Amino acid sequence: TNMPERGYDPEYEGVDMEEEDSLIEMSSRGNGRRSRRHLGPSSSSGGSFRYMVVGFVVALIGVYYLGLHEGKVEVDKENREKPYNVFEHGGSPSNAKPASAPAPNEGAVQEEVEEELAPKPTPNPTPRPTSKGLFTLDKLQATRAESDKLLKMLEDYYTSAEQTQNMLLKPWSAPWDFDSEVPDNADEKTPNHLRVEKIVDTIARALVTDEQKVFLMGAIGSSVAAGHDNCHYDSYESQMERLWGPVWEAAGMKFVFQNGGEGGGCGDSYKNQHYCIKQNVSPDVDIVHYEWTYFEHGQAKVEHENLIRWTQMLPKQPPVHIFNTGTLEGGDDVKLAEYYGSYGFNAFYMKTGFLLGGYDYESEKNDPDNPLDRFAWSQRGDGYHETTRYGELEEEDRRNSLGTVMRNWHPGPMGFQLTSDAFTYLYTKAILKALDLIEEDIIKGNDPRDTWTASERPILLKSNLPEPVFCDPEYCTVDEAPGCLNYELPTFGFWGARVEDPNDDLNVHIGENQNWTVWHQDNDLWYMVGKEDTAVFKNRDDKEKCRHLDACGGISAQKAEDGMVVFRLPKMEVGLVVICGCCGKDVGNAMFKTNPDIEIRYNTVLLDPETFDIWPENKCVRLLQRFPTHGRESETPTGHAYLSIKVVNDMSSVVRISHV
């Protein structure tokens, strides 16, 4: 609900100020006519002439004053073509007295009524608060209205506010509560209070920072995050862009969700992908999503904690939210959600969201006459609806496809819709709290940018992080997230390592043959789309929206004449150096560790393969656990460390590096 502006007088509501001017003008004219009517001739003939003379003189005087008054009214109208502004002129037109007083007759009674009905001025009005910066009060109110509309739509769709919250805010490692009273003592705040504050803070800073034009989210993960076996258009990230976008448009911004999900065919997993958070998605993300449901088997507590801590070293200190397709069963994420409440961490469980809506899936599944498992592969309808909201507008074949809850192990559009709805509902609740805080600042006469702008965000150092629970402090307590060069697609951020120009004077191997080439898997439009959607879209003009973004890639060599590739490494805090191969889950050993036809050097010093280990995934080899402390390899005369891989003999199979 929009709040009345400061200085706003409710008596002015619905009053047409131009009509009010006309009322004053007609009243004056009426008074003039009524005055003349009471100066008419008497029944005495003897005094007729005298009365005519007196009447003529009085009429002249009346005409004079009437004309003078009407002229003033006309001037007044010229100066007020728009509604009267009590702040500009210091009073209401109802204060103005007519140039000639009306006769004590019915006209006076009429004018008393008009004065009683006329709008009264606000005594000592408070000027309407003005916002500073690009996020104006008008944008604030428009954003609030769009947010309220979105919440109402979702609460109607899920039948009530209570059921919506059950399905969208409760199926988390730590359920969200936006109505819990915040204690005055900061030490008494619960992890829920801290978690809500972090999300609200993140959104408030985005809204009031003049330089920020986009609210940016980024997801890393597996083929589930990528949306495989569906059109890319139906992934939860794409659905969320369409659902939440209008809220940010009302704020004068844009909402973008970078989908960095990738199929398992390249050999990656949760163990190695999160090291590339700064390249797979933009380091300027406001919120990070992560999904590796089918690979983790409850064993990813170290990786989750790594990511929570590393993201706090990014410019906007984004919270991490995990998407899990299954059911909530406690585990390490519950501990992490409590421990890292102030950093906003939490994990959402899709199937639990369906279950908390109250539909009796078990009875339906165990029906002896007509058993139906809503979560079986290719099953349509989630028990609450038969298709997605946008599917209701489609033709039958597409509408049926959009009603799929689980394609196979991958969710279908119905599963992704619930997921999109859950994240959108959560963040829209946070937006409304952020708007209240910003508006409160404006009403107090403060510039909200002094509180909320991105430049005022406190800088977080590794020393500010709590002691880790699961991760190795050598790697997870750092001032910078790891740097990464990832040749797989898609990537939205910045590389860490880079291939050095063979002719650059700083190249420590200048003059050596350096002919490695970059390769990417050539996927067609229907790659990982799924047979059902391929049939639906094959002859449609909008088929391009089905195309997935992910593809395997690497920098490759096979012959001795290809020589070497030289990587200039980024600034490092620990000195951990890892390379990964493409493509497959177990290529690290044969491609790098035990390959007799390549040489690997660090700062020109040949490394001993016996010191390598397969880490953190089987496609990867850890070359250095930390910086060398002595010898040539510990020296960096150019200010940079260099890694080189050289083909010394022709090989029967290609060496292909996907990550450094």
Buried (B, 14 or more C-beta within 10 A) or exposed (E): EEEEEEBBBEBBEEBEBBEBBEBBBEBBBBBBEBBBEEEEEEEEEEEEEEBEEEBEEEEEEBEEBBEEBBEBBEEBBEEBEEEBEBEEEEEBBBEEEBBBEBBEEEBBEBBEEBEEEBBBBBEEBEEEBEBBBBBBBEBBBBBBBBBBBBBEEBBEBBEEEEBBBBBBBBBBBBBBBBEEEEEEEEEEBBBBBBBBBBBBBBBBBBBBBEEBEBBBBBBBBBBBBBBBBBBBBBBBBBBBBEBBBBBBBBBBBEBBBBBBBBBBBBBBBBBBBBBBBBBBBBBBBBBBBBBBBBBBEEEBBBBBBBBBBBBBBBEBBBBBBBBBBEEBEEBBBBBBBBBBBBBBBBBBBBBBBBBBBEBEBEEBEEEEEEEEBBBEBEBBBBBBBBBBBBBEEBEEEBBBBBBBBBBEEBBBBBBBBBBBBBBBBBBBBBBBBBBBBBBEBBEEEBBBBEBBBBEEBEEBEBEEBEEBBBBEEEBBBBEBBBBBBBBBBBBBBBBBBBBBEBEEEEBBBBEEBBEBEEBEBEBEEBBBBBEBBBEBBEEEEEBEEBBBBBBBBBBBBBEBEBBBBBBBBBEBBBBBBBBBBBBBBEBBBEBBBEBEBBBBBBBEEEBEBEEBBBBBBBBBBBBBBEBBEEEEBBEEEBEBBBBBBBBEEEBEEBBBBBBB
